[in-house]
Amino acid sequence: MILYDMHCHLDLMPRMKNIIQESLKEELGILAVTTTPKAYKKEIEYCKDNRNIKVALGLHPQLVKDRYDELSIIINNICNAKYIGEIGLDFNKQYYASKEKQIEVFSEIIRMCSELGERIISIHSVKSAEYVLNILETFNTTRNNRCILHWFTGTEKQLIKAIELGCYFSVNKKMLDTERGRGVIRMIPKNKLLVETDAPFIQEITFGRDIYEELYQTINIISKLREEDLFKTIEENSQKIFR
């Protein structure tokens, strides 16, 4: 069985090059999101010979205040980038001052994805789910793209809207620590359910096997929570994304 990590910051790991090689032995698929478009260019080169790793072109909302000018790099590269992320909005107190710039950056990237189509987009939506979903709806983005809401923490009403829009959801083990997180996971349609590590933010990762084990444990706990074996379903959902 191949396990797929649908949101992983490979470029932030000290042993990145080793993990790239180890992923081939571990039957491990990785959607390697980037936080800046400059990091994307480097990581594409590192992973060019690895069929299991897909590198995403990103500009993290928490960095928009200082890296707003790098939107131009996104615009110049997006036509050749099938995978997009990490992008989105973050309205936590420490990032709220850049709210308008975040909205501008996210809206422009989503607009372009909607025009181009056939993109896989990993989306951050901390305290901003309503805005994120409205932007996706405005540009009808899920019509011709696969939008993955990473670590979704919105309200039940927002979750229902995201489901209606056809979004996918990548969930991690940390979400299982709270009743709210477990509630989200219970409601996600099983054909839209994916798993992630968000490594190295949730835990330190040293080897490719660490990612595999984390994903395995996450799916096992989700299966118990929902009282059904979800290994095959999640694998098939992930394969659909990568195809």
N, C-alpha and C positions, 0 to 999 in steps of 0.2 A: 504493500500500500504506500502510495505517495501522500505525504502530508504537506499542505500548502500554508505558508505563513503569508497572510494577505496584507500585512502592514508591519514592516521591519526596517529599522534604521541601520542597515548594514554598514554604511559609511562611517558610523560613529563607534564602531567596534574596533578595539585595538588589534584583533587578529582577523581583520576583514579578509585579507587575501587568502588566509588559510581556510576560513569558513567558506569562501567561494569554492575552493577545491573540495572541501569536505561535503558540501551539499550534494555533489554528484554521487558520492558513496552512500549517503544517508537517504536517498530517494526523497529529497527535500526540495519543494518548490518555494521560491521566495519572491514576493513583490517588494522590491527594495525601494522604499520611498526616500526622497531626498528633501532636505529642508531649504536648500538654495540651488538655483540653476547652475551655479559654478561647480558645486559638488556633483551634480548630475553628469556633467561632461567628463569628469575624472572617472566616475564609477562605471559609466558606459564602457570605457576603455578596459577597466579591470575585468568586467564581466562578459566581454564580447564572445568568449569561447565557451561560456557556460549556458547550456540550453535550459537549465532549471531556474535561472534567475532573470527576472524582468525588472529593469531599472526604470523608475518613474521620475518624471520631470516635475520638480516641486519648488514652491516658495511658501514656507511655513508662515501662517498668519502672525505668530508671535514675533517674527523677524521683519515684518513688513515696514515697521517704523524706520528701521535702519537700512533696509535693503529695497526700498520702494523702487529705486532706479533699475533694479535687476528684473523688473517686469519686462523690460525690453528684450532681455535674453530669453525669457519664456516665449515671447511673441516670435522671436527669430528661430526658435527650435521646435515649436509645437507641431508644425506640419510633419515632422519626422519622428514624433514621439507618440507611440501608441498608448503608453502608460503615463498618467498624470497624478502627481501627489508627492508630498503632502501639501494640499492647499485647503483653504477654508476660511473660517472666521473664529476668533477667540475674543469674547467680551469679558473675560476675567478682569478684575480691577486693574491689574498691572499692565494690561494691554488695551484697555478701553480707550485711551487717548488716541490710538491709531484706528479707531473704528471706521471712520469714513474712508481712509486709505485702504484698509482691509477690504471693505465692501467694493471699492473701485477695482482693486487687483483681482479679487475673486470673481466679480462679475465679468471682467474682461476675459479671464481665462475660460470661464464657463461659456461665455458667448462664442469664443473661438472653437471650443470643443463641440458645441452644438452645431456650428456651421460645418465643421470637418466630419464629425461623426466617428463611430467605431473606436472611441477612446475608453479606456478603463481608468476611472477617476477615484482616488482615495481622498476622502473629505473629512476634515476636522470641523467640529461644530460645538465648541464649548460655550455654553450660555448664549448660544446664537442660532439654535436650530430653526427657529421661525424664519430668520433672515435667510439662512442657507436654503431651506426648502422653498421659500418664495422665489429666490433667484433661480433655482433649478426649474421651478414651475414656469417662471416668466420666459425662460429660454427653451422650454420643452426639452430639457437636456436628456432625460431618460428615454426619450423616443428613439434615439440612435446611439446612445452611449450606455455603458454600465457604470452606475454611480454607487460607490461603496461608502457607507457612513461608518467611519472608524470610531470605535469606542463611543457609541451613541448614548447620550445622557439627557435627551430631551424628555418632555412630558409625554403622557400617554396619548394625548390628542396629537402631538407632533409626530409621535411614532406611527400612529394610524395614517397620518397624511403621507409620511415617508413610504409606508407600505403601499399606499394607493398610487404613489408616483412610480413605484416599481424599483425602489432602491434595494441594494444589497446591504448587509450589515456584517462587519468584521468584529467579532467579540473576543475578549481575552479573559484570562483567569482572574484578573483583578475585579472585573465586573461581577464575578460570582461571589465576591465578599460582601455585597450589600443587597438588601431586599429590593431596592430600586433596580439595580443591575440585573438581578435574577428575574424581576418582573419583565424587563425589556426582552431578555433572552427567551422567556416563555412565549412572548407574543410574536416574535419574528417568524414569518412563514418558513418552513424548513427548506424550501427551494431557494430562499434568499439568505441562508445562514452560512457564514464563513468564519474562520478563526484567524487570530493574529497573536503575536507576542508583544508588539510595540517595543521590542528590545532595541536598545538596552535600558529603556526607561523603567520598565516594570521589574526587571531583574538583570543582573550581570550575565552576559553570555560569553563563554570562552570557546566552545567548540560547536560545530554544526549539530552534533548530537544533542546538545543542550536545547537547541531550538526544537528539534524533533520531539524530545521528551516533553517539553512545555506544551506543545500543540496536542500531543497525545493525551496528556493529563487534562487539558482543557476540554477536549471533545468527550473524554470519559465522564467528566463531571457534568457537562451539558446533557449528555445522554441520560444520566441518572436523574437530573433535574426534570427533564421532559419525559422520562420513563419510556424511552425508545432508543434503539441503537442508531446513532447518527453518523457513524464513521463513513459509511459508503455514501450517504447523502451529501455530506460536506465535501468529500473528495470529488464527487461528481459536479457539485456547484463550482468548486475551484477550477476543475478542468475546463468547465464551460467558460469561465473568465479568461483563462490563459489561452484557450483556442481563439 
